[in-house]
Amino acid sequence: MKFGKVTNPEQIDFTLPNDHPETEVVLQSYKNDEKPSIYVGCAKWNRQELKGFYPRGTKDELAYYSSQFNSIELNATFYRIFPAEQFEKWRDKTPEGFKFFPKINQEISHWKRLQATEAVVDSYLYNVSHLQEKLGTIFLQMHSNFSPKDFDRVVQFVEFWPKDVALTMEFRHTDWFNDEKVANELYYLLQENNIANTIVDSAGRRDIMHMRLTNNEAFIRYVGANHESDYARLDDWVNRLEDWINKGLQHVHFFVHQNLEVESPLLSAYFIKKLNQRLGTNLKIPKTNNEPPAQETLF
């Protein structure tokens, strides 16, 4: 994931911004005594990019990956149209409780740019529905040049989207967030339609760290910088998620990316361990062949 990549991460202020004032209001409306559901994973299971994660001789990468993680951010669906049969195969080779969080195909988001997409959306949803109970939230990521001038397309897309299918939306053009009027209209649209507002934590794009939740789901795409600061940043996320959970957050979906994906399993394992320690959860800690740096920040 090259989005927001920088050559000098040591010069970036990675401090998480304060919450948007409405985030607590939203979370309080969902507050109950149920334990939150938490899914943590990587963006892909491709062996070539995750060197060192798979034991020698691994023949089925997805089967092994899903024995270590409880979820995957399925980026492959952005680049290719997979038939229903492929989703069935993925579902059948993963264990109970595993979930896929597939990305909407680029034909919808980048080529058609949400215009006249009803037929292709229907086809996409038919195929991914074959994941059945293993289908997690579907996520839409718009091109960084998709600006608020096309807000009407977003409205039409949201109104067409079936209300019983969980969706999260990611916007990258800075005007979605630095124009207060536009931002409030977007947040209201997502909130009224129970759509999550994706948070992307990337070194070079601190301008889109809106920290505005619009429902009871925190869908976070974390992009490490292949730098020692990656671990302290994860510590900060554990703190923020604990606070959100105490305020009412029910669903945490956290996916780890790296500019060089080789370290994604290591960062994920570190993050899961910290969540277990802080929240009292019992998420499986993936096996890795390396250890985090000795100077990492501890609680």
C-alpha positions as a Markdown table, in Angstrom:
| # | Residue | x | y | z |
|---|---|---|---|---|
| 1 | Met | 0.0 | 0.0 | 0.0 |
| 2 | Lys | 1.9 | 3.1 | -1.3 |
| 3 | Phe | -0.8 | 5.6 | -0.3 |
| 4 | Gly | 0.7 | 8.2 | 2.0 |
| 5 | Lys | 4.2 | 6.8 | 1.7 |
| 6 | Val | 7.0 | 9.1 | 2.9 |
| 7 | Thr | 10.8 | 8.8 | 2.8 |
| 8 | Asn | 11.3 | 10.5 | 6.2 |
| 9 | Pro | 8.9 | 9.0 | 8.7 |
| 10 | Glu | 11.0 | 10.1 | 11.6 |
| 11 | Gln | 9.9 | 13.7 | 10.8 |
| 12 | Ile | 6.2 | 13.0 | 11.0 |
| 13 | Asp | 4.0 | 13.8 | 13.9 |
| 14 | Phe | 2.0 | 10.6 | 14.4 |
| 15 | Thr | -0.1 | 11.8 | 17.3 |
| 16 | Leu | -3.7 | 10.7 | 16.9 |
| 17 | Pro | -5.9 | 13.8 | 16.6 |
| 18 | Asn | -8.6 | 14.4 | 19.2 |
| 19 | Asp | -12.0 | 12.8 | 18.4 |
| 20 | His | -14.5 | 14.8 | 16.4 |
| 21 | Pro | -17.0 | 16.1 | 19.0 |
| 22 | Glu | -19.8 | 14.0 | 17.5 |
| 23 | Thr | -18.0 | 10.7 | 17.8 |
| 24 | Glu | -18.8 | 10.3 | 21.5 |
| 25 | Val | -22.4 | 11.2 | 20.9 |
| 26 | Val | -22.7 | 8.5 | 18.3 |
| 27 | Leu | -21.0 | 5.9 | 20.5 |
| 28 | Gln | -23.1 | 6.7 | 23.5 |
| 29 | Ser | -26.2 | 5.8 | 21.5 |
| 30 | Tyr | -24.9 | 2.3 | 21.1 |
| 31 | Lys | -23.6 | 1.7 | 24.6 |
| 32 | Asn | -24.6 | -1.6 | 26.2 |
| 33 | Asp | -23.1 | -4.4 | 28.2 |
| 34 | Glu | -22.1 | -6.6 | 25.3 |
| 35 | Lys | -18.4 | -7.3 | 24.7 |
| 36 | Pro | -17.1 | -5.8 | 21.5 |
| 37 | Ser | -16.3 | -7.9 | 18.4 |
| 38 | Ile | -12.7 | -7.4 | 17.3 |
| 39 | Tyr | -11.2 | -8.5 | 14.0 |
| 40 | Val | -7.5 | -7.8 | 13.2 |
| 41 | Gly | -5.8 | -8.9 | 10.0 |
| 42 | Cys | -3.5 | -8.1 | 7.1 |
| 43 | Ala | -4.5 | -6.8 | 3.6 |
| 44 | Lys | -3.5 | -10.0 | 1.7 |
| 45 | Trp | -2.2 | -13.5 | 2.2 |
| 46 | Asn | 0.1 | -13.5 | -0.8 |
| 47 | Arg | 3.2 | -15.5 | 0.1 |
| 48 | Gln | 5.7 | -13.5 | -2.0 |
| 49 | Glu | 4.9 | -10.3 | -0.1 |
| 50 | Leu | 4.8 | -11.9 | 3.3 |
| 51 | Lys | 8.1 | -13.6 | 3.3 |
| 52 | Gly | 9.0 | -15.4 | 6.5 |
| 53 | Phe | 5.4 | -15.6 | 7.7 |
| 54 | Tyr | 4.6 | -19.0 | 6.1 |
| 55 | Pro | 6.4 | -22.1 | 7.3 |
| 56 | Arg | 8.5 | -23.8 | 4.7 |
| 57 | Gly | 6.4 | -26.2 | 2.6 |
| 58 | Thr | 3.1 | -24.3 | 3.1 |
| 59 | Lys | 0.9 | -25.3 | 0.2 |
| 60 | Asp | -2.3 | -23.5 | 0.9 |
| 61 | Glu | -1.6 | -19.9 | 2.0 |
| 62 | Leu | -5.1 | -19.0 | 2.8 |
| 63 | Ala | -5.7 | -22.1 | 5.0 |
| 64 | Tyr | -2.5 | -21.3 | 7.0 |
| 65 | Tyr | -3.2 | -17.5 | 7.2 |
| 66 | Ser | -6.7 | -18.1 | 8.5 |
| 67 | Ser | -5.4 | -20.5 | 11.1 |
| 68 | Gln | -3.4 | -17.5 | 12.5 |
| 69 | Phe | -5.7 | -14.5 | 11.9 |
| 70 | Asn | -9.5 | -14.1 | 12.3 |
| 71 | Ser | -9.9 | -11.9 | 9.3 |
| 72 | Ile | -8.5 | -10.5 | 6.0 |
| 73 | Glu | -8.9 | -7.2 | 4.3 |
| 74 | Leu | -9.6 | -8.6 | 0.9 |
| 75 | Asn | -7.9 | -6.1 | -1.5 |
| 76 | Ala | -7.8 | -8.6 | -4.4 |
| 77 | Thr | -11.5 | -7.9 | -5.2 |
| 78 | Phe | -10.6 | -4.3 | -6.1 |
| 79 | Tyr | -8.4 | -5.5 | -9.0 |
| 80 | Arg | -10.3 | -8.6 | -10.3 |
| 81 | Ile | -13.9 | -9.7 | -10.7 |
| 82 | Phe | -14.1 | -13.0 | -8.9 |
| 83 | Pro | -16.9 | -15.4 | -9.6 |
| 84 | Ala | -19.3 | -16.7 | -6.9 |
| 85 | Glu | -17.5 | -20.1 | -7.0 |
| 86 | Gln | -14.3 | -18.5 | -5.9 |
| 87 | Phe | -15.9 | -16.9 | -2.9 |
| 88 | Glu | -17.4 | -20.3 | -2.0 |
| 89 | Lys | -13.9 | -21.9 | -2.1 |
| 90 | Trp | -12.5 | -19.2 | 0.1 |
| 91 | Arg | -15.3 | -19.6 | 2.6 |
| 92 | Asp | -15.0 | -23.4 | 2.7 |
| 93 | Lys | -11.2 | -23.5 | 3.4 |
| 94 | Thr | -11.3 | -21.0 | 6.3 |
| 95 | Pro | -12.3 | -21.9 | 9.9 |
| 96 | Glu | -15.5 | -21.0 | 11.7 |
| 97 | Gly | -15.5 | -17.4 | 12.9 |
| 98 | Phe | -13.2 | -16.2 | 10.2 |
| 99 | Lys | -14.3 | -13.1 | 8.2 |
| 100 | Phe | -13.5 | -11.5 | 4.9 |
| 101 | Phe | -13.7 | -7.8 | 4.4 |
| 102 | Pro | -13.7 | -7.3 | 0.6 |
| 103 | Lys | -12.9 | -4.2 | -1.2 |
| 104 | Ile | -15.4 | -2.9 | -3.9 |
| 105 | Asn | -14.1 | -3.4 | -7.4 |
| 106 | Gln | -12.4 | -0.5 | -9.1 |
| 107 | Glu | -15.0 | -0.5 | -11.9 |
| 108 | Ile | -17.4 | 0.9 | -9.4 |
| 109 | Ser | -15.2 | 3.3 | -7.5 |
| 110 | His | -12.5 | 4.4 | -10.0 |
| 111 | Trp | -13.8 | 3.8 | -13.5 |
| 112 | Lys | -17.5 | 4.6 | -13.2 |
| 113 | Arg | -16.8 | 6.8 | -10.1 |
| 114 | Leu | -20.2 | 5.8 | -8.6 |
| 115 | Gln | -22.1 | 6.8 | -11.7 |
| 116 | Ala | -24.6 | 4.4 | -13.1 |
| 117 | Thr | -23.2 | 1.5 | -11.1 |
| 118 | Glu | -26.5 | -0.3 | -10.1 |
| 119 | Ala | -26.0 | -3.3 | -12.3 |
| 120 | Val | -22.3 | -3.9 | -11.5 |
| 121 | Val | -23.0 | -3.4 | -7.8 |
| 122 | Asp | -25.7 | -6.0 | -7.9 |
| 123 | Ser | -23.4 | -8.4 | -9.7 |
| 124 | Tyr | -20.6 | -7.8 | -7.2 |
| 125 | Leu | -22.9 | -8.3 | -4.2 |
| 126 | Tyr | -24.3 | -11.5 | -5.7 |
| 127 | Asn | -20.7 | -12.9 | -5.9 |
| 128 | Val | -19.5 | -11.8 | -2.5 |
| 129 | Ser | -22.7 | -13.0 | -0.8 |
| 130 | His | -21.4 | -16.6 | -1.3 |
| 131 | Leu | -19.0 | -15.9 | 1.6 |
| 132 | Gln | -22.3 | -16.2 | 3.6 |
| 133 | Glu | -21.7 | -15.9 | 7.4 |
| 134 | Lys | -18.0 | -15.1 | 6.7 |
| 135 | Leu | -18.7 | -11.9 | 4.9 |
| 136 | Gly | -17.7 | -8.9 | 7.0 |
| 137 | Thr | -18.1 | -5.2 | 6.2 |
| 138 | Ile | -17.6 | -4.4 | 2.5 |
| 139 | Phe | -15.4 | -1.3 | 1.9 |
| 140 | Leu | -15.5 | 1.3 | -0.8 |
| 141 | Gln | -12.3 | 3.4 | -1.4 |
| 142 | Met | -12.6 | 6.4 | -3.7 |
| 143 | His | -9.8 | 7.8 | -5.8 |
| 144 | Ser | -7.9 | 10.8 | -4.2 |
| 145 | Asn | -9.2 | 13.0 | -7.0 |
| 146 | Phe | -12.8 | 12.2 | -6.3 |
| 147 | Ser | -14.0 | 15.5 | -4.8 |
| 148 | Pro | -17.2 | 16.8 | -3.2 |
| 149 | Lys | -18.3 | 18.3 | -6.5 |
| 150 | Asp | -19.7 | 14.8 | -7.1 |
| 151 | Phe | -21.4 | 14.5 | -3.8 |
| 152 | Asp | -24.7 | 13.7 | -5.6 |
| 153 | Arg | -23.1 | 10.5 | -6.8 |
| 154 | Val | -22.3 | 9.5 | -3.2 |
| 155 | Val | -25.9 | 10.2 | -2.2 |
| 156 | Gln | -27.3 | 8.1 | -5.0 |
| 157 | Phe | -24.9 | 5.2 | -4.3 |
| 158 | Val | -25.8 | 5.2 | -0.6 |
| 159 | Glu | -29.5 | 5.3 | -1.3 |
| 160 | Phe | -29.2 | 2.3 | -3.7 |
| 161 | Trp | -26.9 | 0.3 | -1.4 |
| 162 | Pro | -28.9 | -2.5 | 0.4 |
| 163 | Lys | -29.4 | -1.6 | 4.1 |
| 164 | Asp | -28.8 | -5.1 | 5.3 |
| 165 | Val | -25.2 | -5.2 | 3.9 |
| 166 | Ala | -22.6 | -3.6 | 6.1 |
| 167 | Leu | -20.6 | -0.9 | 4.3 |
| 168 | Thr | -17.7 | 1.4 | 5.1 |
| 169 | Met | -16.6 | 4.3 | 2.8 |
| 170 | Glu | -13.2 | 5.9 | 2.5 |
| 171 | Phe | -12.6 | 9.3 | 1.0 |
| 172 | Arg | -9.1 | 10.6 | 0.2 |
| 173 | His | -9.7 | 14.1 | -1.3 |
| 174 | Thr | -8.9 | 16.5 | 1.4 |
| 175 | Asp | -11.9 | 18.7 | 0.7 |
| 176 | Trp | -14.2 | 16.0 | 2.2 |
| 177 | Phe | -12.7 | 16.9 | 5.6 |
| 178 | Asn | -11.3 | 20.4 | 5.5 |
| 179 | Asp | -14.6 | 22.0 | 4.3 |
| 180 | Glu | -16.7 | 21.9 | 7.5 |
| 181 | Lys | -20.0 | 22.2 | 5.6 |
| 182 | Val | -19.1 | 19.3 | 3.2 |
| 183 | Ala | -17.8 | 17.2 | 6.0 |
| 184 | Asn | -20.9 | 17.6 | 8.1 |
| 185 | Glu | -23.1 | 16.7 | 5.2 |
| 186 | Leu | -21.0 | 13.6 | 4.5 |
| 187 | Tyr | -21.0 | 12.5 | 8.1 |
| 188 | Tyr | -24.8 | 13.0 | 8.4 |
| 189 | Leu | -25.4 | 10.9 | 5.2 |
| 190 | Leu | -23.2 | 8.0 | 6.5 |
| 191 | Gln | -24.7 | 8.2 | 10.0 |
| 192 | Glu | -28.3 | 8.2 | 8.8 |
| 193 | Asn | -27.6 | 5.2 | 6.6 |
| 194 | Asn | -25.6 | 3.2 | 9.2 |
| 195 | Ile | -22.4 | 3.3 | 7.1 |
| 196 | Ala | -19.0 | 3.4 | 8.7 |
| 197 | Asn | -16.6 | 6.2 | 8.0 |
| 198 | Thr | -13.2 | 4.5 | 7.2 |
| 199 | Ile | -10.2 | 5.9 | 9.1 |
| 200 | Val | -6.8 | 5.7 | 7.3 |
| 201 | Asp | -3.7 | 6.2 | 9.4 |
| 202 | Ser | -0.9 | 6.8 | 6.9 |
| 203 | Ala | 2.3 | 8.8 | 7.3 |
| 204 | Gly | 1.9 | 11.2 | 4.4 |
| 205 | Arg | -1.9 | 12.0 | 4.8 |
| 206 | Arg | -2.4 | 13.2 | 8.3 |
| 207 | Asp | -4.9 | 15.7 | 6.8 |
| 208 | Ile | -7.6 | 13.0 | 6.4 |
| 209 | Met | -7.4 | 11.7 | 10.0 |
| 210 | His | -11.0 | 12.8 | 10.7 |
| 211 | Met | -11.6 | 10.6 | 13.8 |
| 212 | Arg | -15.3 | 10.9 | 13.2 |
| 213 | Leu | -17.2 | 7.6 | 13.7 |
| 214 | Thr | -20.7 | 7.5 | 12.2 |
| 215 | Asn | -22.0 | 4.2 | 13.6 |
| 216 | Asn | -20.9 | 1.5 | 16.0 |
| 217 | Glu | -18.0 | 0.3 | 13.8 |
| 218 | Ala | -14.4 | 1.5 | 13.7 |
| 219 | Phe | -12.9 | 0.4 | 10.4 |
| 220 | Ile | -9.3 | 1.3 | 10.5 |
| 221 | Arg | -6.7 | 0.9 | 7.7 |
| 222 | Tyr | -3.4 | 1.3 | 9.4 |
| 223 | Val | -0.3 | 1.9 | 7.2 |
| 224 | Gly | 3.0 | 1.3 | 8.8 |
| 225 | Ala | 6.1 | 3.2 | 7.6 |
| 226 | Asn | 8.6 | 0.3 | 8.1 |
| 227 | His | 10.0 | 2.4 | 10.9 |
| 228 | Glu | 10.4 | 1.8 | 14.6 |
| 229 | Ser | 7.6 | 4.4 | 15.2 |
| 230 | Asp | 5.1 | 1.8 | 13.9 |
| 231 | Tyr | 4.9 | 0.2 | 17.3 |
| 232 | Ala | 4.3 | 3.3 | 19.3 |
| 233 | Arg | 1.6 | 4.2 | 16.8 |
| 234 | Leu | -0.1 | 0.9 | 17.5 |
| 235 | Asp | 0.1 | 1.6 | 21.2 |
| 236 | Asp | -1.8 | 4.8 | 20.7 |
| 237 | Trp | -4.5 | 3.0 | 18.8 |
| 238 | Val | -4.9 | 0.5 | 21.6 |
| 239 | Asn | -5.5 | 3.5 | 23.9 |
| 240 | Arg | -8.0 | 5.1 | 21.6 |
| 241 | Leu | -9.9 | 1.9 | 20.9 |
| 242 | Glu | -10.2 | 1.2 | 24.6 |
| 243 | Asp | -11.6 | 4.7 | 25.1 |
| 244 | Trp | -14.1 | 4.2 | 22.3 |
| 245 | Ile | -15.2 | 0.8 | 23.6 |
| 246 | Asn | -15.8 | 2.3 | 27.0 |
| 247 | Lys | -18.0 | 4.9 | 25.3 |
| 248 | Gly | -20.0 | 2.3 | 23.4 |
| 249 | Leu | -18.1 | 1.0 | 20.4 |
| 250 | Gln | -19.2 | -2.5 | 19.5 |
| 251 | His | -17.2 | -3.4 | 16.4 |
| 252 | Val | -13.4 | -3.0 | 15.8 |
| 253 | His | -12.1 | -3.9 | 12.3 |
| 254 | Phe | -8.4 | -3.1 | 12.2 |
| 255 | Phe | -6.2 | -4.0 | 9.2 |
| 256 | Val | -2.4 | -3.6 | 9.0 |
| 257 | His | -0.7 | -2.5 | 5.9 |
| 258 | Gln | 3.0 | -1.8 | 5.2 |
| 259 | Asn | 4.8 | -0.2 | 2.3 |
| 260 | Leu | 6.9 | -3.3 | 2.5 |
| 261 | Glu | 4.3 | -5.9 | 3.5 |
| 262 | Val | 6.9 | -8.3 | 5.0 |
| 263 | Glu | 6.4 | -6.8 | 8.5 |
| 264 | Ser | 2.6 | -6.8 | 8.5 |
| 265 | Pro | 2.2 | -10.1 | 10.4 |
| 266 | Leu | 4.7 | -9.0 | 13.0 |
| 267 | Leu | 2.9 | -5.6 | 13.6 |
| 268 | Ser | -0.4 | -7.4 | 13.7 |
| 269 | Ala | 0.8 | -9.9 | 16.3 |
| 270 | Tyr | 2.2 | -7.1 | 18.4 |
| 271 | Phe | -1.1 | -5.2 | 18.2 |
| 272 | Ile | -3.2 | -8.2 | 19.0 |
| 273 | Lys | -1.1 | -9.0 | 22.0 |
| 274 | Lys | -1.5 | -5.4 | 23.3 |
| 275 | Leu | -5.3 | -5.6 | 22.8 |
| 276 | Asn | -5.5 | -8.8 | 24.8 |
| 277 | Gln | -3.5 | -7.2 | 27.6 |
| 278 | Arg | -5.5 | -4.0 | 27.7 |
| 279 | Leu | -9.0 | -5.2 | 26.9 |
| 280 | Gly | -8.9 | -8.7 | 28.4 |
| 281 | Thr | -9.7 | -10.2 | 25.1 |
| 282 | Asn | -8.4 | -13.6 | 24.0 |
| 283 | Leu | -7.6 | -13.1 | 20.4 |
| 284 | Lys | -5.1 | -15.6 | 18.9 |
| 285 | Ile | -1.7 | -14.1 | 18.5 |
| 286 | Pro | -0.3 | -15.1 | 15.1 |
| 287 | Lys | 3.0 | -17.0 | 15.0 |
| 288 | Thr | 5.8 | -15.0 | 13.5 |
| 289 | Asn | 9.5 | -15.8 | 12.9 |
| 290 | Asn | 10.7 | -12.5 | 14.2 |
| 291 | Glu | 10.4 | -10.4 | 17.4 |
| 292 | Pro | 9.5 | -6.7 | 17.6 |
| 293 | Pro | 12.3 | -4.3 | 18.2 |
| 294 | Ala | 13.5 | -4.1 | 21.9 |
| 295 | Gln | 12.9 | -0.4 | 22.1 |
| 296 | Glu | 9.1 | -0.6 | 21.4 |
| 297 | Thr | 6.9 | 1.3 | 23.7 |
| 298 | Leu | 5.1 | -0.7 | 26.4 |
| 299 | Phe | 2.1 | 0.2 | 28.4 |
